[in-house]
Amino acid sequence: MYAKVLGWDVSNLLVTSQNLLSSDPSGDNLRQEIGVQIVHNNFARIFRERFVAAKDFS
C-alpha cells in the first residue's frame, strides 16, 4: 500500500490509498481503501512546499 495525496487549496489535504481516478469501489467490501482528510490553516501549502524541497534535495 502506498499513499496518494490530493490538495485542493491551502488548507485541505487528502491522504488515501484509493486510486482516485481509476477506482470503482465495490459495495460488497467497503473497507478496501482508507483515507484521511486534513483541514488546517495552510497545512496543504506547507506540505507541498516541504514535498517539493525534499524532491529537490535528492
PQR file of N, CA, C, O and H, with PARSE charges and radii, in Angstrom:
ATOM      1  N   MET A   1       0.838  -1.172   0.000 -0.4000 1.5000
ATOM      2  CA  MET A   1       0.000   0.000   0.000 -0.0000 2.0000
ATOM      3  C   MET A   1       0.885   1.239   0.000  0.5500 1.7000
ATOM      4  O   MET A   1       1.882   1.300   0.720 -0.5500 1.4000
ATOM      5  N   TYR A   2       0.527   2.188  -0.784 -0.4000 1.5000
ATOM      6  CA  TYR A   2       1.208   3.473  -0.771 -0.0000 2.0000
ATOM      7  C   TYR A   2       0.156   4.573  -0.868  0.5500 1.7000
ATOM      8  O   TYR A   2      -0.958   4.351  -1.342 -0.5500 1.4000
ATOM      9  H   TYR A   2      -0.283   2.138  -1.368  0.4000 1.0000
ATOM     10  N   ALA A   3       0.527   5.736  -0.421 -0.4000 1.5000
ATOM     11  CA  ALA A   3      -0.447   6.821  -0.293 -0.0000 2.0000
ATOM     12  C   ALA A   3      -0.500   7.678  -1.541  0.5500 1.7000
ATOM     13  O   ALA A   3       0.497   7.867  -2.237 -0.5500 1.4000
ATOM     14  H   ALA A   3       1.432   5.917  -0.037  0.4000 1.0000
ATOM     15  N   LYS A   4      -1.672   8.182  -1.801 -0.4000 1.5000
ATOM     16  CA  LYS A   4      -1.892   9.210  -2.811 -0.0000 2.0000
ATOM     17  C   LYS A   4      -2.296  10.462  -2.055  0.5500 1.7000
ATOM     18  O   LYS A   4      -3.013  10.380  -1.058 -0.5500 1.4000
ATOM     19  H   LYS A   4      -2.482   8.028  -1.236  0.4000 1.0000
ATOM     20  N   VAL A   5      -1.846  11.614  -2.516 -0.4000 1.5000
ATOM     21  CA  VAL A   5      -2.108  12.866  -1.818 -0.0000 2.0000
ATOM     22  C   VAL A   5      -2.765  13.835  -2.790  0.5500 1.7000
ATOM     23  O   VAL A   5      -2.330  13.983  -3.932 -0.5500 1.4000
ATOM     24  H   VAL A   5      -1.264  11.680  -3.326  0.4000 1.0000
ATOM     25  N   LEU A   6      -3.824  14.494  -2.317 -0.4000 1.5000
ATOM     26  CA  LEU A   6      -4.527  15.481  -3.116 -0.0000 2.0000
ATOM     27  C   LEU A   6      -4.788  16.704  -2.247  0.5500 1.7000
ATOM     28  O   LEU A   6      -5.424  16.606  -1.198 -0.5500 1.4000
ATOM     29  H   LEU A   6      -4.178  14.373  -1.390  0.4000 1.0000
ATOM     30  N   GLY A   7      -4.294  17.849  -2.688 -0.4000 1.5000
ATOM     31  CA  GLY A   7      -4.571  19.112  -2.010 -0.0000 2.0000
ATOM     32  C   GLY A   7      -5.320  20.012  -2.966  0.5500 1.7000
ATOM     33  O   GLY A   7      -4.911  20.153  -4.119 -0.5500 1.4000
ATOM     34  H   GLY A   7      -3.777  17.928  -3.540  0.4000 1.0000
ATOM     35  N   TRP A   8      -6.405  20.626  -2.523 -0.4000 1.5000
ATOM     36  CA  TRP A   8      -7.185  21.459  -3.444 -0.0000 2.0000
ATOM     37  C   TRP A   8      -7.240  22.931  -3.056  0.5500 1.7000
ATOM     38  O   TRP A   8      -7.814  23.742  -3.783 -0.5500 1.4000
ATOM     39  H   TRP A   8      -6.737  20.511  -1.587  0.4000 1.0000
ATOM     40  N   ASP A   9      -6.668  23.274  -1.953 -0.4000 1.5000
ATOM     41  CA  ASP A   9      -6.450  24.681  -1.622 -0.0000 2.0000
ATOM     42  C   ASP A   9      -5.341  24.707  -0.572  0.5500 1.7000
ATOM     43  O   ASP A   9      -4.672  23.693  -0.374 -0.5500 1.4000
ATOM     44  H   ASP A   9      -6.201  22.616  -1.362  0.4000 1.0000
ATOM     45  N   VAL A  10      -5.133  25.807   0.091 -0.4000 1.5000
ATOM     46  CA  VAL A  10      -4.003  25.891   1.028 -0.0000 2.0000
ATOM     47  C   VAL A  10      -4.257  25.159   2.335  0.5500 1.7000
ATOM     48  O   VAL A  10      -3.319  24.935   3.100 -0.5500 1.4000
ATOM     49  H   VAL A  10      -5.677  26.631  -0.069  0.4000 1.0000
ATOM     50  N   SER A  11      -5.501  24.780   2.612 -0.4000 1.5000
ATOM     51  CA  SER A  11      -5.826  24.205   3.914 -0.0000 2.0000
ATOM     52  C   SER A  11      -6.394  22.794   3.876  0.5500 1.7000
ATOM     53  O   SER A  11      -6.584  22.204   4.939 -0.5500 1.4000
ATOM     54  H   SER A  11      -6.263  24.962   1.991  0.4000 1.0000
ATOM     55  N   ASN A  12      -6.672  22.226   2.721 -0.4000 1.5000
ATOM     56  CA  ASN A  12      -7.287  20.898   2.618 -0.0000 2.0000
ATOM     57  C   ASN A  12      -6.357  19.922   1.921  0.5500 1.7000
ATOM     58  O   ASN A  12      -5.862  20.179   0.824 -0.5500 1.4000
ATOM     59  H   ASN A  12      -6.518  22.706   1.857  0.4000 1.0000
ATOM     60  N   LEU A  13      -6.133  18.797   2.583 -0.4000 1.5000
ATOM     61  CA  LEU A  13      -5.265  17.757   2.034 -0.0000 2.0000
ATOM     62  C   LEU A  13      -5.917  16.403   2.280  0.5500 1.7000
ATOM     63  O   LEU A  13      -6.380  16.126   3.386 -0.5500 1.4000
ATOM     64  H   LEU A  13      -6.535  18.588   3.474  0.4000 1.0000
ATOM     65  N   LEU A  14      -5.953  15.569   1.262 -0.4000 1.5000
ATOM     66  CA  LEU A  14      -6.478  14.214   1.381 -0.0000 2.0000
ATOM     67  C   LEU A  14      -5.327  13.244   1.176  0.5500 1.7000
ATOM     68  O   LEU A  14      -4.608  13.330   0.181 -0.5500 1.4000
ATOM     69  H   LEU A  14      -5.577  15.794   0.364  0.4000 1.0000
ATOM     70  N   VAL A  15      -5.153  12.325   2.112 -0.4000 1.5000
ATOM     71  CA  VAL A  15      -4.161  11.261   2.011 -0.0000 2.0000
ATOM     72  C   VAL A  15      -4.952   9.962   1.989  0.5500 1.7000
ATOM     73  O   VAL A  15      -5.691   9.669   2.930 -0.5500 1.4000
ATOM     74  H   VAL A  15      -5.737  12.256   2.921  0.4000 1.0000
ATOM     75  N   THR A  16      -4.805   9.182   0.926 -0.4000 1.5000
ATOM     76  CA  THR A  16      -5.635   7.996   0.755 -0.0000 2.0000
ATOM     77  C   THR A  16      -4.868   6.883   0.050  0.5500 1.7000
ATOM     78  O   THR A  16      -3.851   7.124  -0.599 -0.5500 1.4000
ATOM     79  H   THR A  16      -4.205   9.419   0.163  0.4000 1.0000
ATOM     80  N   SER A  17      -5.373   5.668   0.190 -0.4000 1.5000
ATOM     81  CA  SER A  17      -4.812   4.539  -0.552 -0.0000 2.0000
ATOM     82  C   SER A  17      -5.572   4.314  -1.855  0.5500 1.7000
ATOM     83  O   SER A  17      -5.144   3.512  -2.686 -0.5500 1.4000
ATOM     84  H   SER A  17      -6.199   5.472   0.718  0.4000 1.0000
ATOM     85  N   GLN A  18      -6.686   5.007  -2.046 -0.4000 1.5000
ATOM     86  CA  GLN A  18      -7.531   4.807  -3.223 -0.0000 2.0000
ATOM     87  C   GLN A  18      -6.941   5.480  -4.454  0.5500 1.7000
ATOM     88  O   GLN A  18      -6.470   6.615  -4.388 -0.5500 1.4000
ATOM     89  H   GLN A  18      -7.034   5.658  -1.372  0.4000 1.0000
ATOM     90  N   ASN A  19      -6.970   4.768  -5.580 -0.4000 1.5000
ATOM     91  CA  ASN A  19      -6.609   5.367  -6.865 -0.0000 2.0000
ATOM     92  C   ASN A  19      -7.771   6.267  -7.279  0.5500 1.7000
ATOM     93  O   ASN A  19      -8.815   5.785  -7.718 -0.5500 1.4000
ATOM     94  H   ASN A  19      -7.352   3.846  -5.634  0.4000 1.0000
ATOM     95  N   LEU A  20      -7.582   7.554  -7.139 -0.4000 1.5000
ATOM     96  CA  LEU A  20      -8.691   8.494  -7.210 -0.0000 2.0000
ATOM     97  C   LEU A  20      -9.406   8.519  -8.558  0.5500 1.7000
ATOM     98  O   LEU A  20     -10.624   8.689  -8.588 -0.5500 1.4000
ATOM     99  H   LEU A  20      -6.733   7.945  -6.783  0.4000 1.0000
ATOM    100  N   LEU A  21      -8.707   8.358  -9.655 -0.4000 1.5000
ATOM    101  CA  LEU A  21      -9.340   8.475 -10.961 -0.0000 2.0000
ATOM    102  C   LEU A  21      -9.660   7.134 -11.618  0.5500 1.7000
ATOM    103  O   LEU A  21     -10.321   7.100 -12.655 -0.5500 1.4000
ATOM    104  H   LEU A  21      -7.716   8.220  -9.631  0.4000 1.0000
ATOM    105  N   SER A  22      -9.201   6.030 -11.030 -0.4000 1.5000
ATOM    106  CA  SER A  22      -9.425   4.747 -11.694 -0.0000 2.0000
ATOM    107  C   SER A  22     -10.103   3.722 -10.800  0.5500 1.7000
ATOM    108  O   SER A  22     -10.245   2.566 -11.197 -0.5500 1.4000
ATOM    109  H   SER A  22      -8.663   6.058 -10.187  0.4000 1.0000
ATOM    110  N   SER A  23     -10.517   4.106  -9.624 -0.4000 1.5000
ATOM    111  CA  SER A  23     -11.097   3.151  -8.698 -0.0000 2.0000
ATOM    112  C   SER A  23     -12.616   3.158  -8.784  0.5500 1.7000
ATOM    113  O   SER A  23     -13.248   4.205  -8.924 -0.5500 1.4000
ATOM    114  H   SER A  23     -10.401   5.046  -9.301  0.4000 1.0000
ATOM    115  N   ASP A  24     -13.178   1.971  -8.698 -0.4000 1.5000
ATOM    116  CA  ASP A  24     -14.618   1.810  -8.618 -0.0000 2.0000
ATOM    117  C   ASP A  24     -14.891   0.906  -7.423  0.5500 1.7000
ATOM    118  O   ASP A  24     -15.005  -0.310  -7.580 -0.5500 1.4000
ATOM    119  H   ASP A  24     -12.665   1.120  -8.585  0.4000 1.0000
ATOM    120  N   PRO A  25     -14.998   1.495  -6.219 -0.5600 1.5000
ATOM    121  CA  PRO A  25     -15.122   0.669  -5.020  0.2800 2.0000
ATOM    122  C   PRO A  25     -16.370  -0.201  -5.040  0.5500 1.7000
ATOM    123  O   PRO A  25     -17.460   0.257  -5.383 -0.5500 1.4000
ATOM    124  N   SER A  26     -16.195  -1.432  -4.676 -0.4000 1.5000
ATOM    125  CA  SER A  26     -17.289  -2.389  -4.640 -0.0000 2.0000
ATOM    126  C   SER A  26     -18.155  -2.148  -3.414  0.5500 1.7000
ATOM    127  O   SER A  26     -17.640  -1.839  -2.340 -0.5500 1.4000
ATOM    128  H   SER A  26     -15.310  -1.804  -4.397  0.4000 1.0000
ATOM    129  N   GLY A  27     -19.442  -2.286  -3.563 -0.4000 1.5000
ATOM    130  CA  GLY A  27     -20.356  -2.179  -2.434 -0.0000 2.0000
ATOM    131  C   GLY A  27     -20.295  -3.390  -1.530  0.5500 1.7000
ATOM    132  O   GLY A  27     -20.776  -3.347  -0.398 -0.5500 1.4000
ATOM    133  H   GLY A  27     -19.861  -2.537  -4.435  0.4000 1.0000
ATOM    134  N   ASP A  28     -19.694  -4.496  -2.028 -0.4000 1.5000
ATOM    135  CA  ASP A  28     -19.599  -5.725  -1.241 -0.0000 2.0000
ATOM    136  C   ASP A  28     -18.535  -5.645  -0.154  0.5500 1.7000
ATOM    137  O   ASP A  28     -18.676  -6.269   0.898 -0.5500 1.4000
ATOM    138  H   ASP A  28     -19.303  -4.531  -2.948  0.4000 1.0000
ATOM    139  N   ASN A  29     -17.475  -4.884  -0.396 -0.4000 1.5000
ATOM    140  CA  ASN A  29     -16.376  -4.797   0.565 -0.0000 2.0000
ATOM    141  C   ASN A  29     -15.965  -3.338   0.703  0.5500 1.7000
ATOM    142  O   ASN A  29     -15.063  -2.869   0.009 -0.5500 1.4000
ATOM    143  H   ASN A  29     -17.361  -4.377  -1.250  0.4000 1.0000
ATOM    144  N   LEU A  30     -16.631  -2.628   1.603 -0.4000 1.5000
ATOM    145  CA  LEU A  30     -16.422  -1.187   1.745 -0.0000 2.0000
ATOM    146  C   LEU A  30     -15.111  -0.829   2.425  0.5500 1.7000
ATOM    147  O   LEU A  30     -14.720   0.337   2.398 -0.5500 1.4000
ATOM    148  H   LEU A  30     -17.363  -3.009   2.167  0.4000 1.0000
ATOM    149  N   ARG A  31     -14.420  -1.780   3.031 -0.4000 1.5000
ATOM    150  CA  ARG A  31     -13.203  -1.477   3.783 -0.0000 2.0000
ATOM    151  C   ARG A  31     -11.937  -1.844   3.009  0.5500 1.7000
ATOM    152  O   ARG A  31     -10.957  -2.289   3.608 -0.5500 1.4000
ATOM    153  H   ARG A  31     -14.738  -2.728   3.053  0.4000 1.0000
ATOM    154  N   GLN A  32     -11.945  -1.666   1.705 -0.4000 1.5000
ATOM    155  CA  GLN A  32     -10.770  -1.952   0.889 -0.0000 2.0000
ATOM    156  C   GLN A  32      -9.792  -0.788   0.862  0.5500 1.7000
ATOM    157  O   GLN A  32      -8.597  -0.994   0.651 -0.5500 1.4000
ATOM    158  H   GLN A  32     -12.741  -1.304   1.219  0.4000 1.0000
ATOM    159  N   GLU A  33     -10.267   0.405   1.066 -0.4000 1.5000
ATOM    160  CA  GLU A  33      -9.438   1.602   0.972 -0.0000 2.0000
ATOM    161  C   GLU A  33      -9.566   2.414   2.255  0.5500 1.7000
ATOM    162  O   GLU A  33     -10.536   2.283   3.002 -0.5500 1.4000
ATOM    163  H   GLU A  33     -11.238   0.572   1.238  0.4000 1.0000
ATOM    164  N   ILE A  34      -8.561   3.256   2.491 -0.4000 1.5000
ATOM    165  CA  ILE A  34      -8.589   4.129   3.661 -0.0000 2.0000
ATOM    166  C   ILE A  34      -8.133   5.519   3.241  0.5500 1.7000
ATOM    167  O   ILE A  34      -7.302   5.664   2.344 -0.5500 1.4000
ATOM    168  H   ILE A  34      -7.773   3.363   1.885  0.4000 1.0000
ATOM    169  N   GLY A  35      -8.670   6.520   3.879 -0.4000 1.5000
ATOM    170  CA  GLY A  35      -8.277   7.887   3.563 -0.0000 2.0000
ATOM    171  C   GLY A  35      -8.511   8.807   4.741  0.5500 1.7000
ATOM    172  O   GLY A  35      -9.369   8.554   5.587 -0.5500 1.4000
ATOM    173  H   GLY A  35      -9.345   6.403   4.607  0.4000 1.0000
ATOM    174  N   VAL A  36      -7.737   9.878   4.785 -0.4000 1.5000
ATOM    175  CA  VAL A  36      -7.852  10.868   5.852 -0.0000 2.0000
ATOM    176  C   VAL A  36      -7.820  12.245   5.202  0.5500 1.7000
ATOM    177  O   VAL A  36      -6.932  12.543   4.403 -0.5500 1.4000
ATOM    178  H   VAL A  36      -7.040  10.084   4.098  0.4000 1.0000
ATOM    179  N   GLN A  37      -8.793  13.081   5.551 -0.4000 1.5000
ATOM    180  CA  GLN A  37      -8.786  14.476   5.110 -0.0000 2.0000
ATOM    181  C   GLN A  37      -8.266  15.313   6.267  0.5500 1.7000
ATOM    182  O   GLN A  37      -8.751  15.211   7.394 -0.5500 1.4000
ATOM    183  H   GLN A  37      -9.513  12.839   6.201  0.4000 1.0000
ATOM    184  N   ILE A  38      -7.274  16.142   5.972 -0.4000 1.5000
ATOM    185  CA  ILE A  38      -6.707  17.043   6.968 -0.0000 2.0000
ATOM    186  C   ILE A  38      -7.105  18.457   6.583  0.5500 1.7000
ATOM    187  O   ILE A  38      -6.803  18.920   5.483 -0.5500 1.4000
ATOM    188  H   ILE A  38      -6.881  16.225   5.056  0.4000 1.0000
ATOM    189  N   VAL A  39      -7.780  19.136   7.488 -0.4000 1.5000
ATOM    190  CA  VAL A  39      -8.207  20.516   7.267 -0.0000 2.0000
ATOM    191  C   VAL A  39      -7.570  21.353   8.368  0.5500 1.7000
ATOM    192  O   VAL A  39      -7.931  21.244   9.540 -0.5500 1.4000
ATOM    193  H   VAL A  39      -8.025  18.761   8.382  0.4000 1.0000
ATOM    194  N   HIS A  40      -6.630  22.178   7.976 -0.4000 1.5000
ATOM    195  CA  HIS A  40      -5.937  23.034   8.933 -0.0000 2.0000
ATOM    196  C   HIS A  40      -5.353  24.209   8.163  0.5500 1.7000
ATOM    197  O   HIS A  40      -4.913  24.051   7.025 -0.5500 1.4000
ATOM    198  H   HIS A  40      -6.337  22.267   7.024  0.4000 1.0000
ATOM    199  N   ASN A  41      -5.347  25.370   8.770 -0.4000 1.5000
ATOM    200  CA  ASN A  41      -4.884  26.585   8.119 -0.0000 2.0000
ATOM    201  C   ASN A  41      -3.484  26.416   7.522  0.5500 1.7000
ATOM    202  O   ASN A  41      -2.522  26.193   8.256 -0.5500 1.4000
ATOM    203  H   ASN A  41      -5.705  25.499   9.695  0.4000 1.0000
ATOM    204  N   ASN A  42      -3.370  26.520   6.214 -0.4000 1.5000
ATOM    205  CA  ASN A  42      -2.111  26.450   5.451 -0.0000 2.0000
ATOM    206  C   ASN A  42      -1.435  25.089   5.449  0.5500 1.7000
ATOM    207  O   ASN A  42      -0.295  24.988   4.995 -0.5500 1.4000
ATOM    208  H   ASN A  42      -4.152  26.702   5.618  0.4000 1.0000
ATOM    209  N   PHE A  43      -2.080  24.045   5.932 -0.4000 1.5000
ATOM    210  CA  PHE A  43      -1.445  22.732   6.000 -0.0000 2.0000
ATOM    211  C   PHE A  43      -1.062  22.202   4.623  0.5500 1.7000
ATOM    212  O   PHE A  43       0.052  21.713   4.439 -0.5500 1.4000
ATOM    213  H   PHE A  43      -3.006  24.127   6.301  0.4000 1.0000
ATOM    214  N   ALA A  44      -1.973  22.294   3.653 -0.4000 1.5000
ATOM    215  CA  ALA A  44      -1.690  21.776   2.314 -0.0000 2.0000
ATOM    216  C   ALA A  44      -0.558  22.559   1.651  0.5500 1.7000
ATOM    217  O   ALA A  44       0.277  21.979   0.956 -0.5500 1.4000
ATOM    218  H   ALA A  44      -2.878  22.692   3.803  0.4000 1.0000
ATOM    219  N   ARG A  45      -0.531  23.854   1.861 -0.4000 1.5000
ATOM    220  CA  ARG A  45       0.547  24.676   1.298 -0.0000 2.0000
ATOM    221  C   ARG A  45       1.900  24.273   1.892  0.5500 1.7000
ATOM    222  O   ARG A  45       2.875  24.114   1.157 -0.5500 1.4000
ATOM    223  H   ARG A  45      -1.209  24.325   2.425  0.4000 1.0000
ATOM    224  N   ILE A  46       1.962  24.109   3.192 -0.4000 1.5000
ATOM    225  CA  ILE A  46       3.212  23.716   3.861 -0.0000 2.0000
ATOM    226  C   ILE A  46       3.643  22.322   3.411  0.5500 1.7000
ATOM    227  O   ILE A  46       4.824  22.092   3.151 -0.5500 1.4000
ATOM    228  H   ILE A  46       1.170  24.238   3.789  0.4000 1.0000
ATOM    229  N   PHE A  47       2.686  21.387   3.318 -0.4000 1.5000
ATOM    230  CA  PHE A  47       3.003  20.035   2.849 -0.0000 2.0000
ATOM    231  C   PHE A  47       3.623  20.074   1.456  0.5500 1.7000
ATOM    232  O   PHE A  47       4.642  19.433   1.200 -0.5500 1.4000
ATOM    233  H   PHE A  47       1.727  21.575   3.529  0.4000 1.0000
ATOM    234  N   ARG A  48       2.994  20.834   0.560 -0.4000 1.5000
ATOM    235  CA  ARG A  48       3.505  20.916  -0.814 -0.0000 2.0000
ATOM    236  C   ARG A  48       4.902  21.519  -0.852  0.5500 1.7000
ATOM    237  O   ARG A  48       5.767  21.016  -1.569 -0.5500 1.4000
ATOM    238  H   ARG A  48       2.166  21.355   0.768  0.4000 1.0000
ATOM    239  N   GLU A  49       5.137  22.577  -0.102 -0.4000 1.5000
ATOM    240  CA  GLU A  49       6.463  23.206  -0.081 -0.0000 2.0000
ATOM    241  C   GLU A  49       7.526  22.233   0.424  0.5500 1.7000
ATOM    242  O   GLU A  49       8.620  22.164  -0.138 -0.5500 1.4000
ATOM    243  H   GLU A  49       4.434  22.985   0.481  0.4000 1.0000
ATOM    244  N   ARG A  50       7.216  21.493   1.462 -0.4000 1.5000
ATOM    245  CA  ARG A  50       8.178  20.529   2.011 -0.0000 2.0000
ATOM    246  C   ARG A  50       8.386  19.339   1.077  0.5500 1.7000
ATOM    247  O   ARG A  50       9.491  18.804   0.984 -0.5500 1.4000
ATOM    248  H   ARG A  50       6.328  21.549   1.918  0.4000 1.0000
ATOM    249  N   PHE A  51       7.329  18.931   0.392 -0.4000 1.5000
ATOM    250  CA  PHE A  51       7.435  17.831  -0.573 -0.0000 2.0000
ATOM    251  C   PHE A  51       8.362  18.235  -1.726  0.5500 1.7000
ATOM    252  O   PHE A  51       9.248  17.472  -2.113 -0.5500 1.4000
ATOM    253  H   PHE A  51       6.432  19.367   0.468  0.4000 1.0000
ATOM    254  N   VAL A  52       8.158  19.411  -2.259 -0.4000 1.5000
ATOM    255  CA  VAL A  52       8.997  19.913  -3.359 -0.0000 2.0000
ATOM    256  C   VAL A  52      10.453  20.061  -2.882  0.5500 1.7000
ATOM    257  O   VAL A  52      11.380  19.710  -3.612 -0.5500 1.4000
ATOM    258  H   VAL A  52       7.439  20.031  -1.945  0.4000 1.0000
ATOM    259  N   ALA A  53      10.652  20.573  -1.675 -0.4000 1.5000
ATOM    260  CA  ALA A  53      12.006  20.734  -1.141 -0.0000 2.0000
ATOM    261  C   ALA A  53      12.687  19.377  -0.966  0.5500 1.7000
ATOM    262  O   ALA A  53      13.883  19.256  -1.233 -0.5500 1.4000
ATOM    263  H   ALA A  53       9.899  20.858  -1.082  0.4000 1.0000
ATOM    264  N   ALA A  54      11.961  18.366  -0.528 -0.4000 1.5000
ATOM    265  CA  ALA A  54      12.522  17.023  -0.351 -0.0000 2.0000
ATOM    266  C   ALA A  54      12.880  16.409  -1.700  0.5500 1.7000
ATOM    267  O   ALA A  54      13.906  15.740  -1.825 -0.5500 1.4000
ATOM    268  H   ALA A  54      10.990  18.464  -0.311  0.4000 1.0000
ATOM    269  N   LYS A  55      12.046  16.629  -2.703 -0.4000 1.5000
ATOM    270  CA  LYS A  55      12.317  16.117  -4.047 -0.0000 2.0000
ATOM    271  C   LYS A  55      13.560  16.777  -4.634  0.5500 1.7000
ATOM    272  O   LYS A  55      14.393  16.106  -5.243 -0.5500 1.4000
ATOM    273  H   LYS A  55      11.213  17.172  -2.602  0.4000 1.0000
ATOM    274  N   ASP A  56      13.685  18.074  -4.456 -0.4000 1.5000
ATOM    275  CA  ASP A  56      14.828  18.813  -4.987 -0.0000 2.0000
ATOM    276  C   ASP A  56      16.127  18.469  -4.258  0.5500 1.7000
ATOM    277  O   ASP A  56      17.213  18.624  -4.817 -0.5500 1.4000
ATOM    278  H   ASP A  56      13.008  18.620  -3.962  0.4000 1.0000
ATOM    279  N   PHE A  57      16.019  18.004  -3.017 -0.4000 1.5000
ATOM    280  CA  PHE A  57      17.198  17.677  -2.224 -0.0000 2.0000
ATOM    281  C   PHE A  57      17.964  16.500  -2.816  0.5500 1.7000
ATOM    282  O   PHE A  57      19.194  16.496  -2.833 -0.5500 1.4000
ATOM    283  H   PHE A  57      15.137  17.879  -2.563  0.4000 1.0000
ATOM    284  N   SER A  58      17.226  15.497  -3.304 -0.4000 1.5000
ATOM    285  CA  SER A  58      17.874  14.291  -3.846 -0.0000 2.0000
ATOM    286  C   SER A  58      18.262  14.549  -5.275  0.5500 1.7000
ATOM    287  O   SER A  58      18.823  13.671  -5.930 -0.5500 1.4000
ATOM    288  H   SER A  58      16.226  15.499  -3.290  0.4000 1.0000
TER
END
